[in-house]
Amino acid sequence: VQLQACGGGLGQAGGSLRLSCAASGRTFSMGWFRQAPGKEREFVAAITWSGGSTRYADSVRGRFTISGDNVKNTEYLQMNSLKPEDTAVYYCTASVHTSLVITSRAADYWGQGTLVTVSS
């Protein structure tokens, strides 16, 4: 399975950006991680196709929304109320298991990463 993410770019504090990620094959759950300069990669959000369960990192809850289309194997990350600290390379992930991808080890596949830069 290959993951193709797009939608990154430059946003302004308080603004919005939307990321999408399409999987070339069937998946059972997908998610997003991010890595800011000089920091470790961290979990952002996850979704399972079975039941539509979602999970968010505390730092983005209430601002970011993960959604998807399990028929198209595509996920989206709507990022609102952006903050400069949201600046990072965002990676989409996917798993062939039904559990939420909330840790790096749970991900079976990784996208190439898309840069999000938020200016103050």
N, C-alpha and C positions, 0 to 999 in steps of 0.2 A: 504494500500500500504506500502510495506517495501522497504527500500533503503539500498543497500549494496555497500559501497564504498571501493575501494582498490587502491593501487598504491603509497601510501605514503612511506616515508623512508628518508634516508639521501642523500642530494645533496650538491654539492659544489657551491660556489658563481660563477656565470657565466654559470653554467650548466643547465640541464633540468630535469624535472620530469613530468610524466603524471599520472593524476588521472582519475579514471573512477567510475561511479556510475550507478548501474542497479536498476531499479524499478520493483517491482513484479507485478504491475498493470499499467493500462493506466494513463498517466499524460498528461497535456497540456503545462506545462512549468517546467523547472528545473533550478537549480542554485547552486552556491557555496558560502558559508560563511566561515570565519575563525576566530579563536580566539587565539591570542598570549598570552603567560604567563603574567598575571597581567593586561591584557587589555580586553576591551569589544569585544564581537563578532561583526564582521563587514562584510559587503557585499563585495563579490569578483567579481562574474560574474553571468549572467543569460541568459537563452535562451528560446524562445518559439518555439513550434513545428509548429505553424501556422505562416507561413511567414519566420520563421527562424530568427526573430529579436534577437539581442544580446545587452547586456549592460555590461560595465566594470567599476570597481572602478578606479579612477584616478591613484591609486598607482600601478595598474597592467596593465593598458592599454598599448598596444604595446609590452608587454612581454608575457602575458597569452592569450590563445585562447580557448574559449568554443565552443564545437561542440557536436553533438549527432546524434543518430539514433532513430527517433520517432517510428519506427516499433518495435525496440527492447526495447524502453523506457530506453535507456542508454545514459548518457551524459559523456563527457570527458573534462578534463581541461589540456591542454598542457601548461606547465609552463617553459618558457625559460628565459635566463638571470637572473637566480635566485639571490636573494640578501639575506643576513642574516636576514633582517627584514621580509622576507616571512615565517620565521619559525613560525609555528602555527599548531593548530589542524584544519583541513579542514573538513567542514560539507557539505554534499550534501543535497539539498532540492528539493522538488517537490510540484507542485500545480495542482489542478483539474480545475483551472481557466486559462484563456488564457493570462492574463497579466504577465509581467515579475516579477519574484520573486526578488525584490530588497530590500525588508524590511523583517525582521523576521516575522512580522505579516502576510505577504503575503504567507508564506510557510504553506502548509497543512501537509507536512511530512518532517521528518528529518532523515538523516542517523546517524550512530553511531560515525562518526568522524574518520579521519585518520591523523596521525601525520606526518608532513613534517618538517624536520630539515635541515637548510642550513648552512653549515660551511663556514667560511671566509677563 
